[in-house]
Amino acid sequence: MSDEFDDAEDEEEFDEGEDEGGEDDESPPKSGFGLKKLLLFVILPLVVLLGGGIGAAWFFGVFDTLFGEAEEVVAEGEEGGGPGYFYEMDEILVSMGAAGQKSSFLKMRISLELEKKADEVRVKAVLPRIIGFGAG
């Protein structure tokens, strides 16, 4: 019986403690996650979308006209005076198969764009290093 009496006193003390705090019994309890939910579900997605939009705009060159980079590219193209010189290399035949498998080959024709015809001499000097990648 004394246990029931002690429980009743504890409940009264608990009820009295709420009244002393000045809180209204009618107001709903606060969840405590309001700011966290706002950050997680509103602000964070907005930051991600804004960053993605700016990145996409930069990738597609929207900001190039704002910073004058497009004018520099055009100016560099005009200095060249037209298309460069093309050096046609011989055809290259590469075996793609391994031992014991069906033979397959890759046939390539490569042309190098050079700024001027005089660069052809330099390319011919290093041509054995370019073509001899598989030998040795």
N, C-alpha and C positions, 0 to 999 in steps of 0.2 A: 503494500500500500504506500509505503514511503516513496517508492520509485515513481508512482503515478503523481504524487505530490511534487516531486522534484522536477518531473517533465513539465508540469503545468507552470511552475515558476520560471523555467527556462524559456517557455513560449512567451510569457508575459514580458520577460526581460528583452527578448528579441523584438517584440512588438513595440516596446517603449523605445528601443534603440532607433528604430526607423522614424519615430515621431521626433526624436531629438535632432536628427539630421536635417529636418526641414523639407524633406522630399514629399511630393504629393503622391498619394497612392493611385491617383487617376492617370498619371503620365506613364507611357509605355517604357519599358526598360530599353536602354541604349545597347546596341549590339557591339559597338567598339570597332567595327570594321568599316565604317563609312569612308574614312580617308584612304584606307588601303584599297577598297573596292573602286573608289574614284581613280586612284593612280593606276590600278591594274586594268580596268575596263574602259577608261576614257582617255586619260592622258598618255599612257604608254602606246596605245594604238595610233593616236594622233601623231606622236613623235615618230613612230615607225613609218607611217604614211607620208609625213612631211619629208623625212629623210629619203625615202624611196623616190618621191617625186622630184626632189632636188637632184638626186643621183641620176635619174633617168633624163632629166633636162640637160644635165652636164654631159651625159653620154651621147645624146643626140645633137649636141652642139648648140643649144639654145643660148648659152652664155658666151659663146665665141664672138658673136657680134657685139655684145656688151663690153667686152674687154679688148676689142680691136685685133684679135688673133686672126680673123678671117682676112683682113686687109694684108697682113704680113704674108700669109700663104699665097695670096694672089700676086703680091710683089715678087716673091721668090720664083714663082712659075714664069713670070715675064722675063726674068733675067736669063733663064736657060736658053731662050731663043728657039723653042720648038722641041720636038721629041729627040731623044738621044739616039745613039748609034746602037744597033743590035748585032751582037756577035753570035752566030749560029754554031753550036758545037755539034760534033758527030753524034750519031745515034748510039745509045748505050743499051746493051742487052744484059739484064740481071736475072740470074736464076733464083727463083723464089722457093723452090722445093727443097726438101731435106732428103737425105739418103734413105732409100727404100720407099719413097712416096712417088706419086705421079709427078712428072716434071711439069713445072709451070714457070713461065718467064715473064719478065716485065721489060717492055721496050720503051725507052724514053728518048725524046728529042728535046734538048734544052737550048734556050736562047737567052743570053745575058744582055741586059740593057746597060750600055756604057755611056758616060757623059760625052766623050769624044772618041774619035777613031784612034787617036794615039794611045788610048788605054788598051787597045787590042794586043799590043806588044807585051804589056805586063801580064795580061791574062794568059797568053800563050806560054809565058815563062813559068807560070805556076800550074799549067794545065795537067801535067803528070800527077800532081798532088790531088787535083780535083777528080780526075778520072780513075786514078789508081787506088781508090779507097778500098777495093775488095782484094787487090792483089798484094800478097805478102803479109 
